[in-house]
Amino acid sequence: MSDMQTIPAIMAGLGQAARAAAAELAYAPSQAKERALRVAADTLCANTDQIIAANAKDLDYGRAKGLSAAMMDRLMLDAGRIAAMADGLRAVAAQSDPVGEVLADWDMPSGLNIRRVRTPLGVVGVIYESRPNVTADAGALCLKAGNAVILRGGSESFHSSVAIHACLVAGLQAAGLPEAALQLVPTRDRAAVQEMLTMTETIDVIVPRGGKGLVGLVQREARVPVFAHLEGIVHIYLDKSADAEKALRVVLNAKTRRTGICGAAECLLIHKDIATGLGADVLGMLMQAGVRVHAGPGLVGTDLATDADWGREYLDMDIAARVVEDVDEAIAHIRQYGSNHTECILAEDPAAVARFFERLDSAILMHNASTQFADGGEFGMGAEIGIATGKMHARGPVGAAQLTSFKYLVRGQGTTRS
């Protein structure tokens, strides 16, 4: 499988099979897609022990590879996380089918009726690293939107992804849908990734899920269109009007609930008027929880912040913190160092909130809520295939609806143009 001469043939076969499956999925009944996802969810739960055993092999591989604690947390599966995956599949199954949805409908003076309706993208390629749940999430969303998908999981999550993929295939079989609708690249060889990036004849869009190295590589070298975010440089601005109880609760959750996800807070901006009051209390709480605070001038932290701490995605028990003059300086800092992913303002002053929302253009802006909610499941999408920070086509959590394009249906009555 690792022979460079065989990888192109393997990937070409996957692509051709996916293209054929996508043509069939484009008109698959909603009930069939829903049944496939519900059976897949039940199969996941029934195979919990087998999936955990497969995941144990991946954890051993990850430890031998020297993965960080945050990356190991991303990789780890237990009964609760498998149940959550199954719940995500059921949630996607329960959603309305986006395919065929009428986005606009109008009549022209010429007598034509024109409808713009959702249609599948076709074939989606998903390249991801250590989070095996992406196998289920991406598979479910692509299927719901009528797309075939080629999944290339990371070497760390190989065994887990294989076990999860088998459950998805069981759902396709039960629903009478083509098994090639959800394919998993059967090799850890990195050459498979390079092939996917150039498969313009069979893949319509690539979605990378992983660290800066992977996403940067995809964005630089892909000839296929890409939905991606490079990093989650997530900021929280603590305004002078912030409620203390809300601020303490939200900041702690945003940083420590799961440090290895892209919605974890990485930088705290504190209004100068509360730097020695509420700001100090928040930083003290974080340090007591085991967070290393990289503090700027006027703040007490674990370490002194350097220029390298601004715009850094730690994905660990670290956070940068600095004092700002007001909401405008917080906005300026975020514009300079942010990644257009997610930002939050903690404030009770409506004017400050309105200014923050109006003048920042990240994909997700929050008020008095943990940035850990930057997730398609929490947005009611059931799951997400990723967070897109660009401005073309999809932005923010990419759910089933964002995995569609549209076409125009034009009806006349023997209508001719003068």
Secondary structure, DSSP 4 states (H G I P E B T S, - for coil): ---TTTHHHHHHHHHHHHHHHHHHHTT--HHHHHHHHHHHHHHHHHTHHHHHHHHHHHHHHHHHHT--HHHHHHH---HHHHHHHHHHHHHHHHSPP-TT-EEEEEE-TTS-EEEEEEEE--EEEEEE-S-THHHHHHHHHHHHTT-EEEEE--GGGHHHHHHHHHHHHHHHHHHT--GGGEEE-----THHHHHHTT-TTT-SEEEEES-HHHHHHHHHH-SS-B---S---EEEEE-TT--HHHHHHHHHHHHHS-TTSTTSEEEEEEEGGGTTTHHHHHHHHHHHTTPEEEE-TT---SEE--GGGTT----SSEEEEEEESSHHHHHHHHHHH--SSEEEEE-S-HHHHHHHHHH---SEEEESS-GGG-STTTTTSS--S-EE-SSSS--EE--TGGGEEEEEEEE-SS----
